[in-house]
Amino acid sequence: MLAIVAPGQGAQTPGFLKPWIAEPTFSERLDWLSAVSGLDLAHYGTEADAETIRDTAIAQPLLVAAGLLAALELFPHPTDAFAHIGVAAGHSVGEITAAAGVGVLTAEQAMVLVRERGRAMAEASAATPTSMTAVIGGNPDEVLAKIDEHGLTAANNNGRGQVVAAGTVDQLRALAGDPPARARLIELSVAGAFHTVHMAPAVQHLSDLARAVSTHDPRTRLLSNADGQVVHDGAEVLQRIVRQVSSPVRWDLCMTTMADLGVTGLLEMPPAGTLTGIAKRNLKGVEVFAMNTPDQLGDAADFVRQHADAGAAGPINGNPTWRLIVSPGKGQFIRTDDLEIGTVLPRMSTVGAVKNLRDEIPVSAPHGGIVVEWLAEDGDPVSPGQPLLRLHPVVETADATEVSR
């Protein structure tokens, strides 16, 4: 099974787009996304120095544009790609790249959203001197306890041996003077304490904007940074992207879901290297491919063919996905009683839960509908993104609920 992933802020390096600009289709599309975002992305991706592209308001749109356009070079006909991609995910702002890549947002919507996200986060960062520090090694429980002791947030949990602490500069200075045992601290070159309460003003701004954004359901499995769950409702994906700005990134749980799914190959969009490096430490036996230049496209296409599973996304891609309820994670499906064929479900009805050793995840029908076919029975073991229930859509009218035609 193939996983496609997109990196987050900090992955950018000066000139990383230079090789791509030579590709006419990439260059033309980059000009368009520059017009949409109001930024000269070609300049920032080829000529600007490290300090310039460290600016959150520049880095985030640059990363999303790079990932989306490189994906189009690899998959010129995106619809054909969905049958080959088993799962998609993005780290932090890369979640916007992934969401647009699987059809939740258009490229234009993604660029406007990330432009506003970057600006709002930059403004929030300017209010108080904050930053982030990577904590490498140490006992995981002791590391988290020490971070909490100093009033910091574990803003990124990237799996074995890597947690990122975030908070005020003074709090991070105190942590540096009192580090966890057997741990190494690395100050990160970021402009603020992302994924913490310090970003609350940015969440409010994005929440206001998101009310006017239309979405579609993902065309293949899409993982959420919040908990590693498969999210199959486009509106919920957008809500999670907004909340993510001030919430920790649980990339460790995303990798757990990839392992549950049986991912065999992970391909990272440019600027690649961060997530493939993490995968090497945490996803043993999974092959990785860091795509950074267009001369790698042929090898990347071979990698896709090698790991693609035509059946992996088939149940989602081949059905009316906006009325297909899927499992958010791995576990045992516990079905809600009395939901027989023909039952009309109101919006947000609970249809069951997926129970595993970690937790019990409720499964709901965001849009409601008529129960047409159960695709999993009570007590069945299920995997992330596995279809559970097929619903026939209904339309809410002023007088009554009617079956859509």
Buried (B, 14 or more C-beta within 10 A) or exposed (E): BBBBBBBBBBBBEBBBBEBBBEBEEBBEBBEBBBEBBEBBBBEBBBEBEEEEBBBBBBBBBBBBBBBBBBBBBBBEEBEEBBBBBBBBBBBBBBBBBBBBBBBBBBBBBBBBBBBBBBBBBBBBBEEEEBBBBBBBBBEBEEBBEBBEEBEBBBBBBBBEBBBBBBBBEEBBEBBEEEBBEEBEBEEBEBBBBBBBEBBEBBBBBBBEBBEEBEBBBBBBBBBBBBBBBBBBBBBBBBBBBBBBBBBBBBBBBBBBBBBBBEBBBBBBBBBBBBBBBBBEEBBEEBBBBBBBBBEBBEEBEEBBEEBBBEEBBEBBBEEEBBBBBBBBBBBBBBBBEEBEEEBBBEEEBEBBBBBBEEEEBEBBBBBBBBBBEBBBEEEBEBBBBBBBBBBBBBEEEEEEEEEEE
